[in-house]
Amino acid sequence: MVSPDILVECYAGGRADERPRRVTIGTREYLVSRLLGEWVEAPLGSNHQQRRYKILTTEGLVLELVRSNDGTWRLV
């Protein structure tokens, strides 16, 4: 299964890409109403980190987004 194109626009505060504020999946755009959770994952023995965000959209959808170390995004 091919995942749709994902584009995430972030609010940059004290550090770059602090939190998502708009997500485009394919041709559909979602505004982030609230950040429900944020955490960093790093597999043991690896220096590659992933940032995970759980967001609530203005339409009431809960989405989980993952930002890889190389800057790519995916929907979980």
Summary of the structure (lengths in Angstrom):
residues: 76
radius of gyration: 12.5
end to end distance: 13.2
largest distance: 39.4
contacts: 183
relative contact order: 0.23
helix: 0%
strand: 58%
